[in-house]
Amino acid sequence: FHSAMAFDASTYEMWVPWLNGGTLVVAPAGHLDTATYRRLLTEHSVTALWMTAGLFRVMAEEAPEAFAGVR
């Protein structure tokens, strides 16, 4: 979870995990680089996520191993 509460996608980022028995991982505030995203995804064993197309492209290019646990 990293979106502002006023952003409509924040609803998806919060309620989908909670309504499906998941755990919500809250990202630190501020600008996040690919290394931080990779660390969050791997350290917290993230299995599902929502990313913008642009962020997904950057992550897929720079840190594709971060998606290893994503279903």
C-alpha positions as CSV (number, residue, x, y, z in Angstrom):
1,F,0.0,0.0,0.0
2,H,1.5,3.3,-1.1
3,S,-1.3,5.3,-2.7
4,A,-2.8,8.4,-1.2
5,M,-6.1,7.8,0.5
6,A,-7.8,10.1,-2.0
7,F,-6.7,7.9,-4.9
8,D,-9.4,5.5,-6.0
9,A,-7.0,2.6,-6.4
10,S,-6.2,2.9,-2.7
11,T,-9.5,1.1,-2.1
12,Y,-8.4,-1.9,-4.1
13,E,-5.0,-1.8,-2.4
14,M,-6.6,-2.0,1.1
15,W,-9.8,-4.0,0.8
16,V,-8.9,-6.8,-1.5
17,P,-6.2,-8.2,0.8
18,W,-8.3,-7.7,3.9
19,L,-11.4,-9.3,2.4
20,N,-9.4,-12.3,1.3
21,G,-7.5,-13.0,4.5
22,G,-4.4,-11.3,3.4
23,T,-2.0,-8.9,5.1
24,L,-1.5,-5.4,4.0
25,V,2.1,-4.2,3.6
26,V,2.5,-0.5,4.0
27,A,5.3,1.0,2.0
28,P,7.4,3.8,3.6
29,A,6.5,7.4,2.7
30,G,8.3,9.3,0.0
31,H,9.9,8.3,-3.3
32,L,10.5,4.6,-3.7
33,D,13.1,3.2,-6.0
34,T,13.2,-0.3,-7.5
35,A,15.5,-1.6,-4.8
36,T,13.0,-0.6,-2.1
37,Y,10.1,-2.2,-4.0
38,R,12.2,-5.3,-4.5
39,R,13.0,-5.4,-0.7
40,L,9.3,-4.9,0.3
41,L,8.1,-7.6,-2.1
42,T,10.7,-10.2,-1.0
43,E,11.0,-9.5,2.7
44,H,7.2,-9.5,3.2
45,S,6.6,-12.5,0.8
46,V,4.1,-10.5,-1.2
47,T,1.9,-12.8,-3.3
48,A,-0.5,-10.2,-4.9
49,L,-0.1,-6.6,-5.8
50,W,-1.4,-3.7,-7.9
51,M,0.9,-1.5,-9.9
52,T,0.5,1.1,-12.6
53,A,1.6,-0.1,-16.0
54,G,4.6,2.3,-15.9
55,L,5.8,1.0,-12.5
56,F,5.4,-2.6,-13.5
57,R,7.5,-2.0,-16.7
58,V,10.3,-0.4,-14.7
59,M,10.2,-3.2,-12.1
60,A,10.1,-5.9,-14.8
61,E,13.1,-4.3,-16.5
62,E,15.2,-3.5,-13.4
63,A,14.2,-6.1,-10.8
64,P,12.2,-9.0,-12.4
65,E,13.3,-11.3,-9.6
66,A,11.1,-9.3,-7.2
67,F,8.0,-10.9,-8.8
68,A,9.1,-14.5,-8.0
69,G,6.5,-14.9,-5.2
70,V,3.7,-13.1,-6.9
71,R,0.8,-15.2,-8.0
